[in-house]
Amino acid sequence: MLKHFASVLILVGLCCAPGHASVHHRAGKSAIASRIKAEVADEIAGINTHDPARATAHEAKDTISMENGRPPVVGKAVYEQGLAMVFKREPAWRLRLIDESVDVAKAGDMAIYRSTYREDSARNGVPFTHIGNYVAGFKRDADGLWRVHWSVVAGSRRPIRNSQLRLLFTRFGHLRPILKDS
């Protein structure tokens, strides 16, 4: 009888227990979008503090990064090494988001991140700002984490000197009208 009582307790306990920890909860689209925006913000913080490990923290091991004017970078380790070299060569390099959006697939397993950003740097000691676009494909990997599997960086205008940018901001009040004209 004690044996049957223990069996009943185990069965009742299994029915009432939450699912196994390895089963990943399917978050809603807005929660996924928020998560991806937070991951991009973390990578931008890594870029702005010139920390290559943090700047690539959410990249897949086999990520592919493409930018106009250079061959694709394949692999997280190669991407991290490349950023380390850029950080040494360009100590003034910083990124600032202008706007961003995330489109999540119906199944909730993939998403496309898009943003426009300002890249502040210097050329030959002269500060300038370059406006660019960033598009990245995120996938939820088998371990349940979201990672960048591919990304594309493309400039949307010629580099704009900071004095020109101030003039444009004064004229338009914000950057959106500039981007709509492109």
C-alpha positions as CSV (number, residue, x, y, z in Angstrom):
1,M,0.0,0.0,0.0
2,L,2.8,2.4,0.8
3,K,4.3,1.6,-2.6
4,H,1.0,2.5,-4.4
5,F,0.7,5.7,-2.3
6,A,4.2,6.7,-3.3
7,S,3.4,6.0,-7.0
8,V,0.3,8.2,-6.8
9,L,2.3,11.0,-5.2
10,I,4.9,10.8,-8.0
11,L,2.2,10.9,-10.7
12,V,0.4,13.8,-9.1
13,G,3.7,15.6,-8.7
14,L,4.6,15.1,-12.3
15,C,1.2,16.4,-13.5
16,C,1.5,19.6,-11.4
17,A,5.2,20.3,-12.0
18,P,6.3,22.9,-14.5
19,G,7.8,21.8,-17.8
20,H,11.5,20.7,-17.9
21,A,13.9,23.6,-17.8
22,S,15.4,22.7,-21.2
23,V,12.0,23.3,-22.9
24,H,12.2,26.9,-24.1
25,H,9.1,29.1,-23.6
26,R,8.0,30.7,-26.9
27,A,8.0,34.4,-26.2
28,G,5.6,36.8,-28.0
29,K,6.9,38.8,-30.9
30,S,7.2,42.1,-28.9
31,A,9.3,40.3,-26.2
32,I,11.5,38.8,-28.9
33,A,11.9,42.2,-30.6
34,S,12.8,43.7,-27.2
35,R,15.4,41.0,-26.5
36,I,17.0,41.5,-29.9
37,K,17.2,45.3,-29.4
38,A,18.8,44.7,-26.0
39,E,21.4,42.4,-27.6
40,V,22.2,45.0,-30.3
41,A,22.5,47.7,-27.6
42,D,24.9,45.5,-25.7
43,E,27.1,45.0,-28.8
44,I,27.0,48.7,-29.6
45,A,28.1,49.4,-26.0
46,G,31.0,46.9,-26.7
47,I,31.9,48.9,-29.8
48,N,31.7,52.2,-28.0
49,T,33.9,50.9,-25.1
50,H,36.2,49.2,-27.7
51,D,35.7,45.8,-26.1
52,P,35.8,43.3,-29.0
53,A,34.4,40.4,-26.9
54,R,31.3,42.4,-25.9
55,A,31.0,43.8,-29.4
56,T,30.6,40.3,-30.7
57,A,28.9,38.7,-27.7
58,H,25.6,37.9,-29.5
59,E,27.2,36.6,-32.8
60,A,26.9,33.0,-33.9
61,K,30.2,31.1,-34.2
62,D,29.6,31.0,-38.0
63,T,28.3,34.5,-38.4
64,I,28.9,36.3,-41.7
65,S,29.4,40.1,-41.6
66,M,29.3,42.0,-44.9
67,E,30.1,45.7,-45.5
68,N,30.4,47.5,-48.8
69,G,34.1,48.0,-49.8
70,R,35.5,44.9,-48.0
71,P,35.3,41.1,-48.3
72,P,32.8,39.3,-46.0
73,V,34.1,38.4,-42.6
74,V,33.2,34.7,-41.8
75,G,33.2,33.5,-38.2
76,K,32.9,35.2,-34.8
77,A,36.6,34.8,-33.9
78,V,37.7,36.5,-37.1
79,Y,35.1,39.3,-36.6
80,E,36.3,39.8,-33.1
81,Q,40.0,40.0,-34.2
82,G,39.1,42.5,-36.9
83,L,37.2,44.7,-34.5
84,A,40.2,44.7,-32.1
85,M,42.4,46.0,-34.9
86,V,39.9,48.7,-35.8
87,F,39.6,49.8,-32.2
88,K,43.4,50.3,-32.1
89,R,43.5,52.2,-35.4
90,E,40.3,54.3,-34.7
91,P,40.2,55.4,-31.0
92,A,37.5,58.0,-31.7
93,W,35.1,55.4,-33.3
94,R,31.6,55.4,-31.7
95,L,28.1,54.4,-32.9
96,R,24.8,56.0,-32.0
97,L,21.4,54.6,-33.1
98,I,19.0,56.9,-34.9
99,D,16.2,54.4,-35.2
100,E,15.7,50.6,-35.2
101,S,13.0,48.0,-35.9
102,V,12.7,44.2,-35.6
103,D,10.5,42.0,-37.7
104,V,9.9,38.6,-36.1
105,A,8.9,35.5,-38.1
106,K,5.5,34.0,-37.4
107,A,7.1,30.9,-36.0
108,G,9.1,33.0,-33.5
109,D,12.4,31.3,-34.5
110,M,14.0,34.0,-36.7
111,A,14.0,37.8,-36.9
112,I,15.4,40.6,-39.0
113,Y,16.9,43.6,-37.2
114,R,17.2,47.0,-39.1
115,S,18.7,50.2,-37.9
116,T,20.1,53.5,-39.1
117,Y,23.0,54.8,-37.1
118,R,25.6,57.6,-36.8
119,E,29.2,56.5,-36.9
120,D,31.4,59.2,-35.3
121,S,35.1,58.9,-36.0
122,A,38.0,60.9,-37.4
123,R,39.9,60.9,-40.7
124,N,43.4,62.4,-40.6
125,G,42.5,64.0,-37.3
126,V,39.3,65.7,-38.6
127,P,36.1,64.6,-36.8
128,F,33.3,63.4,-39.1
129,T,30.0,61.6,-38.9
130,H,28.9,58.9,-41.3
131,I,25.3,57.8,-41.5
132,G,24.8,54.1,-42.2
133,N,22.3,51.2,-42.2
134,Y,22.7,47.9,-40.4
135,V,20.6,44.8,-41.2
136,A,21.0,41.5,-39.3
137,G,19.5,38.1,-39.4
138,F,18.9,36.7,-35.9
139,K,18.1,33.0,-35.2
140,R,17.1,31.3,-32.0
141,D,19.7,28.6,-31.7
142,A,19.2,25.1,-30.3
143,D,20.2,26.4,-26.8
144,G,17.3,28.9,-26.9
145,L,19.6,32.0,-27.2
146,W,19.2,34.6,-30.0
147,R,22.3,35.2,-32.1
148,V,23.3,37.1,-35.2
149,H,23.9,34.7,-38.1
150,W,24.5,37.3,-40.8
151,S,24.7,41.1,-41.0
152,V,25.1,43.8,-43.6
153,V,26.5,47.3,-43.1
154,A,25.9,49.9,-45.8
155,G,26.5,53.6,-45.8
156,S,23.6,55.7,-46.8
157,R,25.4,59.0,-47.5
158,R,28.9,60.3,-47.9
159,P,30.6,61.1,-44.6
160,I,29.1,64.2,-43.1
161,R,31.4,66.5,-41.1
162,N,30.0,67.5,-37.7
163,S,29.6,71.1,-38.7
164,Q,27.4,70.0,-41.6
165,L,25.4,67.8,-39.3
166,R,24.8,70.7,-36.9
167,L,23.6,72.8,-39.9
168,L,21.2,70.0,-41.0
169,F,19.8,69.6,-37.5
170,T,19.3,73.3,-37.2
171,R,17.5,73.3,-40.6
172,F,15.3,70.2,-40.0
173,G,15.1,69.9,-36.3
174,H,15.9,66.2,-36.4
175,L,17.5,63.6,-38.7
176,R,14.4,61.8,-40.1
177,P,13.8,64.2,-43.0
178,I,17.4,63.8,-44.1
179,L,17.0,60.0,-44.3
180,K,13.7,60.2,-46.2
181,D,15.4,62.2,-49.0
182,S,17.9,59.4,-49.6
